[in-house]
Amino acid sequence: MNEKEKFILQLIENNPFISQAELSEKTQLSRSAVAGYISALVKSGKLLGRAYILPKNNGVVCIGGSNIDRKLKVQKELVYGTSNPSETSISCGGVARNISENLGRMGIPSSLMTIVADDYEGAFLLEETKPYVDVAGTMMVLHQTTGTYTAVLNEEGDMAIALADMNIYEMIDTGFIEKRWSQISSAEMVLLDTNFPEEVLAYIIRRCKQEGVPLVISPVSSPKVKKLPRNLEGTTWYISNKDEAEELTGMKIEKDGDFFMAAEAIIEKGAENVVITRGKEGLVYYSQSGGAGVILAPHIQVDEVTGAGDALVAGVIYGCMNGFNIEDACKVGMTASIIALQSGQTVSPALNKHKLQETYKSYF
């Protein structure tokens, strides 16, 4: 915003019922010039409509995937090339959707911008998500199939292989984002996964940088990391696992020091804070401001790992929004992932603010 726009916005904030004539008088501008500035403020999302309604604080806006998770856990050691006795479960999934629900369960207002089909799965996703998340920003389309993610888990609950049908996300373009930008720009923080097309991801990152909107990027998988632009300026937090960090940096991470080298390389791409998870070994964090460290994961009984990474991202966001430093925010993230690891569902139904605080005190 230029100085005139900032001044007009300040006047409207002080008096939402101020007339254009009064604005003209106070700014020493013609009424037509005032109208032009107001039009620009509406277009950029700083004002909502002609009534000078200031956008509400929207908590965290989560942009990206929402799909059905099908998980098949083998009962004995997994043997390839033959039939394995297994147990099947179906639940809601999608990185952005999962993070938004985790946030909602922790008491952080969250909204979801995603796409589903006009089918049973799409309706199921929205119905299950609505109690915790504002889903008004979702687009529902005809003659498509809602995204699905099918994971095969070994007897210990670790993923052996996963298959994803996410073709519906290719229907998203920058127009989808532009129509919803007023809500995005008024958010305290934006969470972006990498399900949408690369031009959409680049557009969101660029606009968040231009307008100073804090942005968290959580990649979906190593192949989808390739969709991200080379310049990550505007990214407040980049949170990924080891494989995704390797894909982004082109480095092979083998030793402990390699994690920090990869994190530093991501900082050089423009991210302000980087977290790289290490599975049972915990995580590494690195900040542009100089903070760096390791948080070890406590030994716990794992039910299954699906959704633990999404819970960790939500926990880090929770810590940020409550004013924690990078180390403590990462500890909150680790706490949320512990709760998820001990649940058989992608998003733990046991998660809430009290459970988070109680578990945090037990381990940290």
N, C-alpha and C positions, 0 to 999 in steps of 0.2 A: 504493500500500500504506500502511496505517496503521502506527503504531509497534509494535503487538503483532505484526502480520504480519511486519514486518521483523525483529523479535527472534526469532520462531519460525524464520524462514528462516535466520537467522544460526546458530542452534543446530543446525539440520539440516545446514547446510553444514559445520559443524565436526565433526559426527558423524551421517552419513547413517543409522546404525543406531539412533539414539536412539528410545526408546519414548514412547508418548503419556503414560505415567505420569511419566517423567522430564521431559518437556516441561511437564506440568502442575505439577510440583514447582518447576522453574526459572522458570516464568513467573508462578507464583502464580495460575494459572487452574484452573478445574475441567476434568476430562477432556472433558466434553461441549463446553465452550467451545473447548478446544484442537482437538477434532475439527472444530468449525465453522470455525475459522481455517484448518485444513489443507484442508478442502473448498474454501474460497474460493481458496486458493493453487493448488490443482489446477485449478480452473475457470478461473483467470486465466492458467494456463500456467507459473506460477513453479515448480511441482512437477509431475512426471509420475507419476500413479497413486498407489496406496496405499503403495508401498514407499519413498516419499520419494526417488525418483530425481530428481536435479537435471537439468534439460534441458541437453543439450550445446550448445556454441557452434556455430551452424549457418552461419557465414560469411555469405554474402549469399543471401537468399531473393528470388527473382524471380517476381513475380506478374503474369500477363497472357497475351498472345497467343503462340500456337504454331501455325504454319501452313506450307503449302507455297508456296514462291516459284517462280513461273514467269517467266522473263525472256526477252524477245524483243528482240534488238539488231539494228537495221537495218544493212545493209552499206553503203548509200549514204545520201545526204541523205533524211530522212524526208519523204514526200509524203502529205498527208492525202487521203482520198477514193478511194484506189486501193490495189492490192496492192504491198507493199514486200518485196523479198528480205531475209531475216533469218536469224539464228542463234538457236536456242532452248536454254535451259538450265533445269534443275529442281534446286532445292535446298531445304533446310530454312530456315524463316523465322519471323517473329513477333518483335516488338521484345523482349519479355521473354525469349523463348527465345534469340534471338541474343546478347543481353547476357549471359545465363547461360553460354552456350558460350564467348564471348570471355573471361569471367572464369575459367572452368575451364581454358582453354588457357593463361592467364597464371598459373595456380597458386593462384587464390583459390577456396576451397571454395564451391560454389554449388548451389542447389536450385531447381527450377522448379515452380510451382503454376499449372497451366493446364488446358484441356479439349480433348480430341480425340474424334473419332468412332471407333467400332469398324470401321474400314475400312482399306484398304491404306495410305492417306496417313497416318492416325494411327499405325499400327504403324511405318511408315517413319520418321516424326518421332521417336518414342520410341527406336527402335533407333539412329538416327544421333546422338541427343543424349546417350544414356546413358554413353558413354565419358568425357564431360567434366562431366556434371551429374547430380545426384540427381533423378530424375523420379518418385519415389514419391508426391509430392503431386499428381500429375496425375489428373484424372477422365476416364474413358473412357465414352462413352454410345452407346447403340444408336439406329439409325434416324435418324441425323444425318449431316451431311457435314463432314469436317474443314475448317477454314478454309483459304482459298486467296488468294494475292496475285499478281496478274499485272501485270508492269510492261513497258512498251514503252520501250526506250532508243534515243536517237538514235545517230548514227554516232560521236559522241564519248563515248558511255557515260552521258550525262545522261538522266534520266527525262523522257519526253515526256508519258506518261499512265500511270496505274495503276488497276487495278480490283480491288476486294477483296470477297470473299464471307466475311463473318465472323459470320453469323447464329447460329452455334453458341454464341458467347459470351453471348448473351442468356439462356442456361440457367443461368448462374452467379448465385447469390444470396448473401446474407450468411451463410447456413448453411454454404456451402462454405468460407468463410473461418473461421467460428467453429470448425468441426471441426479446422482446421489451425492454430489460433491459438497453441498451445503451441510449435510450431516457429517461427512468425513472431516471437513475442515474445522468443525466445531467440537471434534472429539478431543479428549485429553490425551489419547494415544490411539494409534492405528496398528493393527496386527495384520500382516500380509503373508499368506502362504504362496507357494509357487505353482498352484494348479491352473491359473489363468494364463492366456497367451502372453508371450514375452513383451509385446508392445504395450499391453495393459499394465504389466508389472513396471516397466520403465516409466510409463506415464504417471503412475501412482507415486513412485519413488521421487520423480522429478518435482511433482506438485507439492508433495509433503515437504521437500527441501525448500521450495520457493516460499511456502506459507508457514514454515516453522512448526509443522505438525510432527510430534514425536512418532517415530515409526519403528516397529519391531518386525523383522523378517524371520520366518521359520520355514525353511525349505521342507518340501514334502518327501523328496527322495534324491539320490545322486543324479539320476538322469534329468530331473526337473530343475536342478541347480543351474543347468546350462541355459535356462531361460532368463536368468538374471543378467542385467547389464554389467559391463566391466567396471563402470563407475558406480559405487554404492554410496556416494555422498548424499546425505539426507537420511541415512539409516542410523537410528539411535542405538538399536540392539540387533545384532545378528546372532542367532542361536541355532546351532546345528549339531549333528553327530559327526563322528570322525570321518565316515565315508563322504558325507556331504562337504565337509571342509576340504578333504583331499580333492574332490572334483572342482571346487571353486578356485583353489589355489594352484592346482596342478602339482602339488607336493605329495610325497609318500610319507605318511605319519607312522613311524615305527617305534621311536623312543620317546620318553617323556618330554625331552626338550623340543621334539618336533611339533608337539601340540602348541607350544608357545610361538614357535616360528610360523606356524600356519595362522595362528591368531593375529600375529603381528602383520602378516601379509594381507589379511582381511582388513585390518585397520588401515593399511596403506591404500586399500581400495576405496576408503571413505567411511567405513563404519566407525561409530564412536566407541561402542562396547561390543565385545565378542565373547560368546560362551561356546565351548566345544565339549560335548558330553562324551564320556568314555565308558559307558555301560557300567559294569560292576566296579570299575575303578573311579567312579565319580565324575568330576568335570574340571575343566580349566577355564579361567576367566581372564580377560585382558582388556584394559581400558586405554583409550587415547590419552586420558589424563595421567596415565602412569601406573595405575593399580593393576596388579596381576597376582594370580595365586591358584592354588589347587584346593578343591573340596573333595574329600574322600567319601565314598558312599558307605554307609553302615551296612553290616551284614544282616539281611532280613530274609524271611521265607517268601519267595516270589511265587505268586499265583500265575501271572503271565505279564509280558512286557508291553503288549499293545496298548497305546495310549499314555504310557509313562512319559514319553518325551513331550507330548502336548500338555500334560499336567505340569511338567517342569517349566515350560514356557509361561503358562498361566501364573505359576507361582512367582516367577521372576517379575512379571508385570505387576502382580499384587504387591510385591516388595517395593517396586519403583513408585507405584502410586501412593504408597504409604510412607515415602520419604527415606527408604532404606538405602544404604550405600551399596556398591556393587557386590561386595562379599556377602553381606547379609541378604540381599535380594536373591542371590544364587542359593543361599541356604534355604530360603523359603521355597525356591523352585525345587530343590532337592527334597524338601519335606513333602510337597505336593506329589512328587513322583513316587515317593515311598508309599503314600496312601494308594496311588494308582496301581503300583506293583502288587499290592496285597489284595487287589480286587479282581474278580473274574470278568469285569466289564470294562469297556474302553474308557468310560468316565465313571469313577467310583461314586456310587450312590451314598457312600458314607462321608463324602467330602462336604465340609462346611467350614465357616470361619472358626468355630470352636474346635473342631477336629484338627484343623491346620495348626492352631496355636498349641494344642495339647501335644501333637506329634512333634512339633518344632522343639518344645521344651524337653521332650524325651531324648532327642538325638543331638541337639545343639545347645 
